[in-house]
Amino acid sequence: MGALKRYRSLGGSGDEFFKFSEENPVLEGIWRGTQKGKFRDNGIIETPDGVRHLFTLSAMLKDLLQVPEGTGAKIHWLGRRLSKAGNSYHAFQIMVEDDGASDEVPF
């Protein structure tokens, strides 16, 4: 066994899956679009340290699909809420970088 063997990765991209919780309620970085997951699409945010975090795009996070890739984004998990129908869901606040362009006249 003198020669080194070459290995290749199967599945996984080296990205880390991010789970919103009380310990990790905020994910902030650069929006990098989506990646196909096993059951649904995953969103990708790259943090300043260069780590790409994957997270499930729930119904509340689908608004990120309208954000251009490369835009700064911050997602704050607000906890679990109860709908009027009695169903439990995860609530989020999504904030994106302000490009400074506004339709309002500053008077």
C-alpha positions as CSV (number, residue, x, y, z in Angstrom):
1,M,0.0,0.0,0.0
2,G,2.5,2.6,-1.1
3,A,0.2,4.9,-3.1
4,L,-2.2,7.3,-1.6
5,K,-5.8,6.7,-2.6
6,R,-8.0,9.5,-3.9
7,Y,-11.4,10.0,-2.4
8,R,-14.4,11.9,-3.6
9,S,-17.4,13.2,-1.7
10,L,-20.8,11.7,-2.2
11,G,-23.7,14.0,-1.4
12,G,-23.5,17.0,0.9
13,S,-21.6,20.1,-0.2
14,G,-19.8,20.9,3.0
15,D,-22.5,23.5,3.9
16,E,-23.8,23.5,7.4
17,F,-27.6,23.1,8.0
18,F,-28.9,25.9,10.3
19,K,-31.7,25.3,12.7
20,F,-33.4,28.3,14.2
21,S,-33.9,28.0,17.9
22,E,-33.8,30.1,21.1
23,E,-30.0,29.6,21.2
24,N,-29.7,30.5,17.5
25,P,-32.5,33.0,16.7
26,V,-30.6,35.1,14.1
27,L,-28.9,34.2,10.8
28,E,-27.2,37.1,9.1
29,G,-25.0,37.3,6.0
30,I,-25.2,37.3,2.2
31,W,-28.2,35.7,0.4
32,R,-26.8,33.0,-2.0
33,G,-30.1,31.7,-3.4
34,T,-31.5,28.2,-3.0
35,Q,-30.4,24.6,-3.4
36,K,-32.6,21.6,-4.0
37,G,-33.1,19.5,-0.9
38,K,-34.5,16.1,-0.4
39,F,-38.1,17.2,0.2
40,R,-38.0,21.0,-0.6
41,D,-35.7,23.8,-1.5
42,N,-33.2,25.1,1.1
43,G,-32.1,28.7,1.4
44,I,-28.4,29.6,1.6
45,I,-26.9,32.4,3.6
46,E,-23.1,32.9,3.7
47,T,-21.9,34.4,6.9
48,P,-18.9,36.8,7.1
49,D,-16.6,33.9,8.2
50,G,-17.3,32.2,4.8
51,V,-19.5,29.4,6.1
52,R,-22.6,28.7,3.9
53,H,-25.6,27.9,6.1
54,L,-28.6,26.0,4.6
55,F,-32.1,26.4,6.1
56,T,-35.5,25.1,5.2
57,L,-37.6,27.6,3.2
58,S,-40.8,27.5,5.1
59,A,-43.8,29.4,3.8
60,M,-42.8,32.5,5.7
61,L,-39.3,32.5,4.3
62,K,-40.4,32.2,0.6
63,D,-40.2,36.0,0.4
64,L,-36.4,35.6,0.1
65,L,-36.9,34.2,-3.4
66,Q,-37.6,37.7,-4.5
67,V,-34.3,39.0,-3.1
68,P,-31.4,39.2,-5.7
69,E,-28.4,36.9,-4.9
70,G,-25.6,38.8,-3.3
71,T,-27.8,41.0,-1.1
72,G,-27.2,41.2,2.6
73,A,-30.0,39.5,4.6
74,K,-30.9,39.0,8.2
75,I,-33.5,36.5,9.4
76,H,-34.7,36.7,13.0
77,W,-36.7,33.7,14.3
78,L,-39.6,35.1,16.5
79,G,-40.6,31.7,17.9
80,R,-43.6,29.5,17.5
81,R,-47.0,31.1,17.0
82,L,-50.5,29.8,16.9
83,S,-52.7,30.6,13.8
84,K,-56.4,31.4,14.0
85,A,-57.1,27.9,13.0
86,G,-55.1,26.6,15.9
87,N,-52.1,25.4,13.9
88,S,-48.6,26.0,15.3
89,Y,-46.0,27.6,13.0
90,H,-42.6,29.3,13.1
91,A,-42.7,33.1,12.7
92,F,-39.8,35.0,11.2
93,Q,-38.8,38.6,10.5
94,I,-36.8,39.0,7.3
95,M,-34.6,42.1,6.7
96,V,-32.5,42.9,3.6
97,E,-29.9,45.5,2.9
98,D,-31.3,48.9,1.9
99,D,-29.9,49.9,-1.4
100,G,-30.7,53.6,-0.7
101,A,-33.2,53.9,-3.5
102,S,-36.6,55.0,-2.4
103,D,-39.7,56.3,-4.2
104,E,-40.4,58.8,-1.4
105,V,-39.1,62.3,-1.6
106,P,-37.3,63.3,1.6
107,F,-39.0,66.7,2.4
